[in-house]
């Protein structure tokens, strides 16, 4: 059985290497690139690229074949954070313990850095690195679908429209399945696309990803209420300031924690249906609700 903790430690080092390479190779030095590197290489949990590798492991794929997808999802995720922090969005001044890009540079540079990272994500994902064309196309479709009109962008739009309003629990879950969960699920499936799994296993991975994504968001809401700014690396209590509906505000802290644990159990149950090695995916599911930042 795979040693999940050791595996994740190794993957952390690998992810930093491939991200640094992607932001160095054949890119013209500029203030724009400097801003992008500042954001991408400024720390982070690297959950999504780890999920890519864990999805590949579960489906019998290889890390080498999963590298492009791992890079792409983190570039895409970082682009979303840069834009989320903008004055027209959540107007945040702190991210990962350092000034946000529009504060450290300027608003126009932040917008363009996000735009460029989004483009680079698909450029990296489409590169020739030994994957067959069907795998590349499948991964690109998964990523595009996860971040567009039916995924992350829609979830963010709903979130902005809902500030100051009290959403029902079903509406809140639906929003976060798009805003947070879609990219998390796609990360797992993009990794799995490098290996082999049948339709039932693909569906099980999808269910696991959806459960992990929602559990992760619930824990984010909990930490926004309970963790300090120093630990979180971003302002504590920001959701209350923006008058956003959150799981603790609708369910209370205790029920939110119970719901998150229930979702982890759902993810573990789904992953138990796979023939491949799901040890690391199960660990990442557990970590989603046990993390402190």
C-alpha positions in Angstrom: 0.0 0.0 0.0 1.2 3.5 -0.9 2.5 5.6 2.0 0.2 8.6 1.4 2.1 11.1 3.6 5.5 10.3 2.0 3.9 10.4 -1.5 2.4 13.8 -0.9 5.7 15.2 0.4 7.4 14.0 -2.8 4.7 15.4 -4.9 5.0 18.8 -3.3 8.6 19.0 -4.4 7.7 17.8 -7.9 4.9 20.3 -8.2 7.2 23.3 -7.3 9.7 22.1 -9.9 7.3 21.7 -12.8 5.5 25.0 -12.0 8.9 26.8 -11.9 9.9 25.2 -15.2 6.5 26.2 -16.8 7.0 29.8 -15.8 10.6 30.0 -17.0 10.8 28.0 -20.3 10.7 30.2 -23.4 8.8 33.0 -21.7 10.0 36.6 -22.3 11.1 38.3 -19.1 8.7 41.1 -18.2 6.9 42.8 -15.3 3.8 40.7 -16.3 5.7 37.4 -15.9 7.2 38.7 -12.7 3.7 39.3 -11.3 2.5 35.8 -12.5 5.5 34.2 -10.8 4.9 36.2 -7.7 1.4 34.7 -7.4 2.0 31.1 -8.6 5.2 30.5 -6.7 4.2 32.4 -3.6 3.1 29.3 -1.7 -0.2 27.4 -1.5 -1.6 24.0 -0.6 -1.2 22.7 -4.2 -4.3 20.6 -3.6 -5.4 20.5 -7.2 -2.2 19.2 -8.8 -1.9 16.6 -6.0 -5.4 15.5 -6.9 -4.3 15.2 -10.5 -1.4 12.9 -9.5 -3.7 10.9 -7.1 -6.2 10.5 -9.9 -3.5 9.1 -12.1 -2.3 6.7 -9.4 -5.9 5.5 -8.9 -6.3 4.8 -12.6 -2.9 3.2 -13.2 -1.5 6.2 -15.0 2.0 7.7 -14.6 3.1 11.0 -13.0 5.1 11.9 -16.1 1.9 11.7 -18.2 0.0 13.7 -15.5 2.5 16.6 -15.2 0.9 18.8 -17.8 -2.5 18.6 -16.2 -1.0 19.2 -12.7 0.6 22.4 -14.0 -2.5 23.5 -15.9 -4.9 23.2 -12.9 -2.6 25.1 -10.6 -2.1 27.9 -13.2 -5.8 28.0 -13.7 -6.5 28.1 -10.0 -4.0 30.9 -9.4 -5.5 32.9 -12.2 -8.9 32.6 -10.4 -7.4 33.7 -7.1 -5.8 36.8 -8.7 -9.1 37.8 -10.3 -11.2 36.9 -7.2 -9.0 39.3 -5.1 -9.5 42.3 -7.5 -11.3 45.4 -6.3 -14.3 44.6 -8.6 -14.6 41.1 -7.1 -13.8 40.4 -3.4 -11.3 43.3 -3.0 -8.8 41.5 -0.9 -5.4 42.8 0.1 -3.8 39.6 1.4 -3.4 36.2 -0.1 -1.1 33.3 1.0 0.3 35.6 3.6 1.5 38.3 1.1 -0.1 41.3 -0.6 -2.4 40.3 -3.4 -1.1 40.9 -7.0 -3.1 44.1 -7.6 -1.7 45.5 -4.3 1.9 44.4 -5.0 1.8 45.5 -8.6 -1.3 47.3 -9.9 -4.8 46.4 -10.9 -4.1 46.3 -14.7 -1.1 44.0 -14.2 -3.1 41.7 -12.0 -5.9 41.4 -14.6 -3.3 40.7 -17.4 -1.3 38.2 -15.2 -4.5 36.3 -14.6 -5.4 36.3 -18.3 -1.9 35.1 -19.2 -2.0 32.3 -16.7 -5.3 31.1 -18.0 -3.8 31.0 -21.6 -0.6 29.3 -20.4 -2.6 26.6 -18.6 -4.2 25.5 -21.9 -0.8 26.0 -23.7 0.9 23.6 -21.3 -2.0 21.1 -21.3 -1.9 20.9 -25.2 1.9 20.4 -25.4 3.5 17.2 -26.9 4.9 15.1 -24.0 4.0 11.5 -24.9 0.3 11.6 -24.2 -1.9 10.4 -27.0 -4.2 12.9 -28.7 -7.4 11.5 -27.2 -6.0 12.0 -23.7 -5.0 15.6 -24.5 -8.4 16.4 -25.9 -10.2 14.8 -23.0 -8.2 16.7 -20.5 -8.7 20.0 -22.3 -12.4 19.4 -22.4 -12.5 18.6 -18.7 -10.6 21.7 -17.7 -12.5 24.1 -20.0 -15.8 22.7 -18.8 -14.8 23.1 -15.2 -13.8 26.7 -15.4 -16.4 28.2 -17.8 -20.1 29.0 -18.1 -21.2 25.9 -16.2 -18.3 25.8 -13.7 -16.0 28.1 -11.7 -16.9 31.3 -13.5 -20.6 30.8 -13.1 -20.1 29.9 -9.4 -18.1 33.1 -8.9 -20.8 35.1 -10.7 -23.5 33.7 -8.4 -21.4 34.4 -5.4 -21.0 38.0 -6.3 -24.7 38.4 -7.1 -25.6 36.9 -3.8 -23.6 39.2 -1.5 -26.0 40.7 1.0 -28.6 38.0 0.3 -29.4 34.9 2.4 -29.1 31.8 0.2 -30.8 28.6 1.1 -28.6 25.6 1.8 -29.4 23.9 -1.5 -28.5 27.1 -3.4 -25.3 27.5 -1.4 -24.2 23.9 -2.1 -25.1 24.3 -5.8 -23.0 27.5 -6.1 -19.9 26.0 -4.4 -20.2 22.8 -6.5 -19.5 25.1 -9.4 -17.2 27.7 -7.9 -14.9 25.3 -5.9 -16.0 21.7 -6.7 -15.9 21.7 -10.5 -12.1 22.3 -10.7 -11.4 19.9 -7.9 -13.4 17.1 -9.6 -11.8 17.9 -13.0 -8.3 17.7 -11.4 -9.0 14.1 -10.4 -10.5 13.1 -13.7 -7.7 14.8 -15.7 -5.2 12.6 -13.8 -7.4 9.5 -14.3 -7.5 10.2 -18.0 -3.8 9.3 -18.2 -4.6 5.7 -17.0 -7.5 3.3 -17.5 -10.8 3.1 -15.7 -14.2 1.8 -16.8 -17.4 3.9 -16.8 -18.4 2.8 -13.3 -14.9 3.8 -11.9 -15.1 7.1 -13.7 -18.4 7.8 -12.1 -17.0 6.8 -8.7 -14.1 9.2 -9.2 -16.6 12.0 -10.2 -18.7 11.4 -7.0 -15.6 11.4 -4.9 -14.4 14.6 -6.5 -17.7 16.4 -5.9 -17.8 15.3 -2.3 -14.2 16.4 -1.7 -14.8 19.7 -3.4 -17.8 20.5 -1.2 -16.1 19.3 2.0 -13.1 21.5 1.2 -15.4 24.6 0.8 -17.3 23.9 4.0 -13.9 23.7 5.8 -12.9 27.0 4.2 -16.1 28.6 5.6 -15.4 27.1 9.0 -11.8 28.4 9.0 -13.0 31.8 8.0 -14.9 31.9 11.3 -12.4 30.2 13.5 -8.8 30.5 12.3 -6.5 33.6 12.6 -5.3 35.8 9.7 -1.7 34.7 10.4 -2.6 31.0 10.1 -5.0 31.5 7.1 -2.7 33.8 5.2 -5.7 35.9 4.3 -8.1 38.2 6.3 -10.1 36.2 8.9 -13.9 36.9 8.9 -13.9 38.2 5.4 -17.2 36.4 4.5 -19.0 38.2 7.2 -17.7 41.6 6.0 -18.9 40.8 2.5 -22.2 39.6 3.9 -21.9 36.2 2.2 -24.0 33.2 3.0 -21.7 30.5 4.4 -22.3 27.0 5.8 -21.7 28.1 9.4 -24.1 31.0 9.0 -26.8 28.6 7.8 -26.1 25.5 9.7 -23.9 26.5 12.6 -20.3 25.4 13.2 -21.1 21.9 14.7 -23.5 20.9 11.9 -21.1 22.3 9.3 -18.3 20.1 10.7 -20.6 17.1 10.7 -21.6 17.7 7.1 -18.0 18.0 6.0 -17.1 14.7 7.7 -20.2 13.1 6.1 -18.9 14.2 2.7 -15.5 12.7 3.4 -17.1 9.4 4.2 -19.0 9.6 0.9 -15.8 10.2 -1.0 -14.1 7.2 0.8 -17.1 5.0 -0.1 -16.9 6.0 -3.7 -13.2 5.5 -3.9 -13.6 2.0 -2.4 -15.3 1.0 -5.7 -12.0 1.4 -7.7 -9.6 -1.4 -8.4 -6.6 0.9 -8.4 -4.6 2.5 -5.6 -6.8 5.2 -4.0 -4.7 5.6 -0.8 -3.6 9.1 -1.6 -7.0 10.2 -2.8 -8.5 9.0 0.4 -5.8 10.9 2.4 -6.5 14.1 0.4 -10.2 13.7 1.1 -9.5 13.5 4.9 -7.0 16.4 4.7 -9.7 18.6 3.1 -11.5 18.8 6.5 -8.6 18.3 8.9 -6.5 21.2 7.6 -6.0 24.3 9.6 -5.5 26.8 6.8 
